[in-house]
Amino acid sequence: MSRPPVLAAAALTLGAVAAVGVALVAATHGLTAARIAANEREALVRRLAAILPPGIRTDALLRDAFEARDPALLGSARTLVYRARRKGGPVALVIAPIAPDGYGGPIKLLVAVLKDGTLGGVRVVADSETPGLGDKIQATKSDWILGFAGKSLVNPPLAKWKVKRDGGEFDQFTGATITPRAVVKAVRNTLIYVRQHRQTLYSQPSAQRAAEKKGAP
Amino acid sequence: MADKPLAVIAGDGLWRNNQALVALLGLCPLLATTTSATTGLGMGVATAVVLLASNSTLSLIRHLVRPEIRLPVFVVAIAAYVSVVDLAMQAYFLDLHKALGIFVPLIAVNCVIVGRAEVFASKNPLSKALLDALGMGMGFVWVLCTLGGLRELIGQGTLFAQAQLLFGEWAEGLTLSLGPQFHGALAALLPPGAFFGLGLLIALKNLTHTRLKQSRGTGAVSSGTRRGSTSKAPT
């Protein structure tokens, strides 16, 4: 067999293997895509339900969202804000700020702020803090993060929104101060953001509607 | 090499040529994901599934694939299976998938898998390639699970914490705990603990192996005749 036909045969084999591989992945994707999306959604709903007052319809909440742009207070250029309403009236906001100054990198949070400005709760969505030390900010590892529920900018007063080592009100962990300091600061900044924009947060159009407006000239 | 008895193929993977403890392959996921018995087991099983699929496929098509394109074919096939496993885990074990993070897609570059494809699957019939994958895969699973369990036990005093990630809600009762007063030695959970634990396992494996050899009597057992001589040894 001369050289070119050999090469052509080899290329065909490789192409066939690649085609079968792609088909296999595409088929799996087709079979699992809906389930994966449902899983992600369910995980988010579970997290949201844990920090919101009972009786909120989370599917409505997920549709009623917009993007806040305040990198200084919320830690990233665009921050998702979900609005929870009950019988049409606003109940709470769930904001997804980022604490940029964690020990192992940015810490992604979910912060629920009730209409009266108190915290419904805070959860860590993603972090890369030291296992065994800084990762006590996760609700599965310790109760520390649950302590935010019910707090507000007047309880404790703004000046006390620090870890104890810095003269504030919040516990740090043995061997880890930077992580709780970052979280406390991010939660405080989120509360400040909410206070600054109290008038407009509930009346802004949600992202979906805003996108529609942008789409229609 | 070509005519290994089946028992030898299985024994190689599980013990004599264990990919993690003897060949020292696949150490990156091994060290990174063994912070608990559950994540270790999950990672091991995911790797074993890919290995089974790739070994059997590459064994079936071994006569069609010319040597020049051997490696690209391996890579494409392995990458496809890893994508399938990655998607399936997201669909059915989302929390475990989150816990393992980037290391699931990285199974594609695990040397164990391409190693077995090159050394074994591409030269052996389907039945043997499957057995080899099973042996090597289970060998990888038990090492990951043991190392994970060891680090978890020393590091936080539990065993199979969060087993529900793998087996569903009913498995929460599987978790063993040394009690809340045991705070654990954090070092075991940090990366250095992974190296210490692996070193310990390798040492234990070598020690046991030497002891076993000695207790089988006649000392110098060379690798080629080992199996034949021991199976015919008087009982």
Chai-1 contact restraints between the chains, C-beta under 6 A:
chainA,res_idxA,chainB,res_idxB,connection_type,confidence,min_distance_angstrom,max_distance_angstrom,comment,restraint_id
A,A10,B,R66,contact,1.0,0.0,6.0,A-B,restraint_1
A,A10,B,E68,contact,1.0,0.0,6.0,A-B,restraint_2
A,A10,B,I69,contact,1.0,0.0,6.0,A-B,restraint_3
A,T13,B,L64,contact,1.0,0.0,6.0,A-B,restraint_4
A,L14,B,I69,contact,1.0,0.0,6.0,A-B,restraint_5
A,L14,B,P72,contact,1.0,0.0,6.0,A-B,restraint_6
A,V17,B,V73,contact,1.0,0.0,6.0,A-B,restraint_7
A,V17,B,V76,contact,1.0,0.0,6.0,A-B,restraint_8
A,A18,B,V76,contact,1.0,0.0,6.0,A-B,restraint_9
A,G21,B,V76,contact,1.0,0.0,6.0,A-B,restraint_10
A,G21,B,A80,contact,1.0,0.0,6.0,A-B,restraint_11
A,L24,B,A80,contact,1.0,0.0,6.0,A-B,restraint_12
A,V25,B,A80,contact,1.0,0.0,6.0,A-B,restraint_13
A,V25,B,S83,contact,1.0,0.0,6.0,A-B,restraint_14
A,T28,B,V84,contact,1.0,0.0,6.0,A-B,restraint_15
A,T28,B,L87,contact,1.0,0.0,6.0,A-B,restraint_16
A,H29,B,L87,contact,1.0,0.0,6.0,A-B,restraint_17
A,T32,B,L87,contact,1.0,0.0,6.0,A-B,restraint_18
A,T32,B,A91,contact,1.0,0.0,6.0,A-B,restraint_19
A,R35,B,A91,contact,1.0,0.0,6.0,A-B,restraint_20
A,I36,B,Q90,contact,1.0,0.0,6.0,A-B,restraint_21
A,I36,B,A91,contact,1.0,0.0,6.0,A-B,restraint_22
A,N39,B,L94,contact,1.0,0.0,6.0,A-B,restraint_23
A,P131,B,L189,contact,1.0,0.0,6.0,A-B,restraint_24
A,G132,B,L186,contact,1.0,0.0,6.0,A-B,restraint_25
A,G132,B,L189,contact,1.0,0.0,6.0,A-B,restraint_26
